[in-house]
Amino acid sequence: MKRFAIITASVIMSAAFATAVSANDDVTPIELNLDEPIVKAVDAIIAPNPIDLLEKTFFYDNPNGNQWGAISPQEVQLSGRVIDDWVEIYTWLGTAWIYYPNYVFTYN
């Protein structure tokens, strides 16, 4: 029991000395200039409206590329890239391409 009391007392004393030694009163805090914003808006990114797929749709790695899989009817988000009748979408595999003839971007 005496050893436990001695170890506890030495740990408390060490912590107290370490705190006292590390305190530095010569440090001046930095004043923040809040007159201008820290984060500035440069460009607004407006994403095109999603597409509602009404039937099973195959998706590809590239336009006219290798077929990766198929998507059941659902709303898909677009990356904003279109090549001819091919539209790039976001999938669980990353970006992929679907064939969607005569698509025109719409925005809210």
C-alpha positions as semicolon CSV with decimal commas, in nm:
position;residue;x (nm);y (nm);z (nm)
1;M;0,000;0,000;0,000
2;K;0,290;0,234;0,076
3;R;0,439;0,177;-0,270
4;F;0,108;0,265;-0,435
5;A;0,086;0,588;-0,234
6;I;0,446;0,682;-0,321
7;I;0,395;0,614;-0,696
8;T;0,069;0,811;-0,700
9;A;0,230;1,106;-0,520
10;S;0,527;1,107;-0,760
11;V;0,299;1,101;-1,066
12;I;0,094;1,394;-0,929
13;M;0,408;1,595;-0,847
14;S;0,556;1,525;-1,193
15;A;0,237;1,644;-1,360
16;A;0,230;1,961;-1,150
17;F;0,594;2,046;-1,231
18;A;0,547;1,974;-1,601
19;T;0,249;2,208;-1,615
20;A;0,433;2,485;-1,434
21;V;0,744;2,456;-1,651
22;S;0,557;2,447;-1,982
23;A;0,355;2,762;-1,916
24;N;0,496;3,058;-2,110
25;D;0,365;3,405;-2,035
26;D;0,564;3,572;-2,316
27;V;0,343;3,434;-2,595
28;T;0,107;3,686;-2,753
29;P;-0,213;3,540;-2,899
30;I;-0,275;3,593;-3,270
31;E;-0,556;3,834;-3,350
32;L;-0,788;3,725;-3,629
33;N;-0,886;3,966;-3,903
34;L;-1,252;3,893;-3,966
35;D;-1,309;4,188;-4,199
36;E;-1,278;3,963;-4,503
37;P;-1,402;3,605;-4,538
38;I;-1,161;3,320;-4,475
39;V;-1,320;3,112;-4,750
40;K;-1,406;3,296;-5,068
41;A;-1,659;3,184;-5,325
42;V;-1,479;3,169;-5,660
43;D;-1,712;2,983;-5,893
44;A;-2,053;2,839;-5,835
45;I;-2,087;2,481;-5,955
46;I;-2,432;2,402;-6,084
47;A;-2,500;2,037;-6,147
48;P;-2,748;1,931;-6,414
49;N;-3,078;1,784;-6,305
50;P;-3,080;1,405;-6,260
51;I;-3,229;1,169;-6,516
52;D;-3,513;0,932;-6,428
53;L;-3,438;0,598;-6,593
54;L;-3,768;0,423;-6,660
55;E;-3,628;0,085;-6,760
56;K;-3,320;-0,130;-6,706
57;T;-3,027;0,061;-6,859
58;F;-2,681;-0,071;-6,941
59;F;-2,379;0,139;-6,850
60;Y;-2,033;0,140;-7,007
61;D;-1,676;0,237;-6,922
62;N;-1,662;0,476;-7,223
63;P;-1,900;0,583;-7,497
64;N;-1,928;0,276;-7,725
65;G;-1,695;0,101;-7,477
66;N;-1,712;-0,214;-7,267
67;Q;-2,036;-0,288;-7,087
68;W;-1,989;-0,279;-6,708
69;G;-2,337;-0,366;-6,591
70;A;-2,696;-0,253;-6,577
71;I;-2,898;-0,015;-6,361
72;S;-3,257;-0,080;-6,261
73;P;-3,510;0,201;-6,308
74;Q;-3,406;0,487;-6,081
75;E;-3,294;0,849;-6,068
76;V;-2,925;0,890;-6,162
77;Q;-2,696;1,187;-6,101
78;L;-2,501;1,331;-6,393
79;S;-2,137;1,436;-6,400
80;G;-2,205;1,702;-6,663
81;R;-2,025;1,535;-6,954
82;V;-2,205;1,446;-7,277
83;I;-2,056;1,301;-7,595
84;D;-2,304;1,272;-7,882
85;D;-2,589;1,060;-7,735
86;W;-2,380;0,935;-7,441
87;V;-2,423;1,084;-7,092
88;E;-2,180;1,030;-6,805
89;I;-2,340;0,934;-6,472
90;Y;-2,223;0,846;-6,122
91;T;-2,244;0,479;-6,020
92;W;-2,113;0,265;-5,734
93;L;-1,818;0,182;-5,965
94;G;-1,738;0,550;-6,026
95;T;-1,838;0,739;-6,336
96;A;-1,989;0,543;-6,624
97;W;-2,165;0,618;-6,952
98;I;-2,521;0,545;-7,060
99;Y;-2,672;0,575;-7,405
100;Y;-2,946;0,838;-7,377
101;P;-3,039;0,978;-7,721
102;N;-3,134;1,345;-7,764
103;Y;-3,054;1,440;-7,405
104;V;-3,034;1,812;-7,326
105;F;-2,911;1,934;-6,986
106;T;-3,169;2,100;-6,764
107;Y;-3,099;2,298;-6,450
108;N;-3,308;2,420;-6,157
